[in-house]
Amino acid sequence: MNKAEFDRFADAYDDQHRANIAITGEGPEYFAEYKIRRLRQIVDRDRLDVSRICDFGSGIGNSIPFFRRYFPGAALTSSDVSERSLALGRQRYPGVGHCLLIENGRIPCEPDTFDVVFSACVFHHIVHSEHVAWLRELHRITRQGGLIAIFEHNPLNPLTVHAVNTCPFDENAKLIFARDMAKRLKEAGWGSSRIQYNLFFPRELAWLRPLEAKLGWLPVGAQYLAMARKP
């Protein structure tokens, strides 16, 4: 994870991200809320008690208001390699949760701290050979029975690939196939991983979005969600 790269883009991130996804008809808020709402649905389905959440690669805090909405009773910890991004997150949402600066390949907290670790489109910015090491680090900080939820761009979706290839802060990104993420989760010690594909319809076809809950098996969604539990 390149600290300097993320510090450099932090101040312009929101504007660039908004421009890059304009083709979908939605803003960053829609996609941020979508992920946290899906996480809430999964937690409820699995009857998982959640009091502590870690947002790994939290950036400038786009997910914070939705964590506050969908997990009002949980303590949120934002973690990132970019000091500037964390600072902007605190400015945008003062007094919400804690922040941890990731340094030297480690998240500075005790083992078994969190019930859920969450990651939104972060791993394609990490060198692929380092994925397993970071997944092990996330495993370390998650309690037994806890959940990891990783949202990533789907390299099988041509619109997603185009968006990544034309996005300034994705200039060094390398997308990950869902099957590879599942293998890496297993190698890192996570149990029984599951993949669900998401985000099939742009705003113009929003009336079809209720169908998405039944399309999670179809590998053409713009993103996918990789989930696993700590045995």
N, C-alpha and C positions, 0 to 999 in steps of 0.2 A: 504494500500500500504506500503510495507516494504522498508524503505529508506536504511537500512543497507544491505539488500539483493541485491538491485540494485547497490549500491556503490561497493559491493564486486565483482560483475560480470562485471562491466562496462568495465574494460580494456581488458577482455578476450571475451567480447560479440561478436565482429565481427567474430573472428576465430571460436568460438563455434557454432554460428548461421550458418556460411558458411558450416561447417562440417555436421551439423544436417540436412540441407536441400539438401545435395549433391545428394540424391536419386532422386530428381526432375530434375536434370540436369541443374538447374539454380542457380545463386548466389543471395545474399541478394538484390543486385541492381535491379534485375528483379522484385522481389515482391514489393519492395519499389516504383518503377516507376509505376507498374501496379495499385497500389492503388491511386496514385496521378493523373494518367491519367483517371481512372474511376471517380474520384472526379471532374475533369475538365469537363468530359462529362455530368455529372449530373448537374453541375452548368450551363453549356451552355443550356442543355435541359430545365431547370427550369427558365432560363433567370434571374439568380440571380446575382446581382451586388456585387462583392467581392473585398474589399479593405483591409480587416483585417482578418487574419486567426490565430487560436490558434491550435497548435499541442499538444494535451494533452497526456502526457507520451511519450515525444519525444525521450527519450533515448539518444544515442550518435549521433543523427542527421542524421540517414540514409535517411530520407525523404527530407532533406534540399535542395539538388541539384535539386530534381524533383519539389519541390514547386517553386524554382527559374525558372525552365524551363517552367512549365505549368501555373504558376501564377506570371509572371514577374513584374506586377504592384502592387501586394498585399504586405502589410507589414506582415511578419511572426513573430509570437511569439512562441518560444519553451518553454514548461512547463513540469517539472518533479519533483519527490520527491528526485531524486538522484543528489546531487551537483556534484559528480564526472562525471556522465553522461553528464550533461550540460556543464561542463568544457571541456570534450573531444569533444563535438559537436562544441564548439567555436574554439577549436584548429584545427579541421578538416575543418571548413568552417568559417574562421574569417570574421567578418564584415557583416554577413548575419543575419538580424533579431535581435530580442530581446529574452532574457531568463527570465523566472520566476521560482523561486524555490517554489514548493508547500509544505506548512507546515500547521500543525494544521487543516487539513481537508478543506483548503481553497486555491483558486488560487488568488494571491494578485493583483487583478485589479478591476476596477470599473464595475458596472452592464452595460449590453448592449454594451459591447466593440467590440465584434467580429461579423462578417458576417457569418463565418463558424467556427465550432469547429470540429476537426478531431482527431480520435483515432485509432491507428493501433495495434491491438493485445495487448491491455493493460488491459481490464476489467477481463480477466481470471486470472490476478495477484492480483485482488482486491477481498477481502472477499465478497461473494455474498450478505450478509446482508447490505453491504455498497454501493451497486450499485445505489440504488435510490438516496441516499444522494449525490453521485458524479454527477449523471445525473442532479439533481437539481442545483448543483453548476455550471455545464456547461450551464444549462438553464439560470442561473442568468447572466452569462457573455456574453450571446448571444443576439443580438438585435432582436426586433420583426421582424418576417419574416425570420430570419436567419436559417441556416441549421446545423444539427449535422450529422456527417457521422462516423459510428463506424464499423471498420473491425474486425472480430473475427474469430478464428478457429472454424470449424464446427465439433461438437462431433459426428455427424452421418457419418463422413468420416473416415474409419479405418486407412488410411495412416497418416492422420492428428493426430489422437489419438496416434498412434505409435510414431510419431515425437515428440509430446509433452511429452510423457512418458519417452523418452530416452534423453531428452534435459536437461543439468544440470541447466540452469537458469529457467526452467519450473518445478522444483522439487516440488514447492508448488502451482502450477497452478491448477485451477478447471475450466473446459470448461463450456460454457454457450450455451444452446439451443437458436436458433433464436427466437422461440416463447416467451421464457422467457425474452429475451432482449426487444422485442416489448412491452411486458406487463410493464416492468420496465420504459421504455421511457414514456409510457402513464401515469403511476403513478407519474412520476417526472414532469409532466406538458407539455410534448412535444405533438404535434399534428400530426395525420395522419401518423403514422410510416409505412415504407415499408421495405421489406426484399428482397434482391437479393443474390443468391448464385454465387460464383466465383471460378475460378481456377480449371477447370475440367481436364485439359490435361497436362501431363509432357512434357518436351522438346522433347522426342522421338515422341510425337504425336502433335507437334506444328502446323502441317498443319491443324489440326482440330480446332485450337483456334478461328478462325473466327466464329465458331458456338456458342461460349460461350455467345454472346450477346443475343441469343435466349433461353438460358438454365437457366436463372436466377431464374426460378420457381422451378427448380429441386434440391431437398435438399441433393445432394451428392457432391457438390463442396467442395474443401478443406477449403474454407473460405466462410463467408457470410458478406454482408454489410447491416447494419441496419441504415436507414435514417429517419429523422423526421424534422419538422419545428417548430419554436417557434411561437405560435399563436399570 
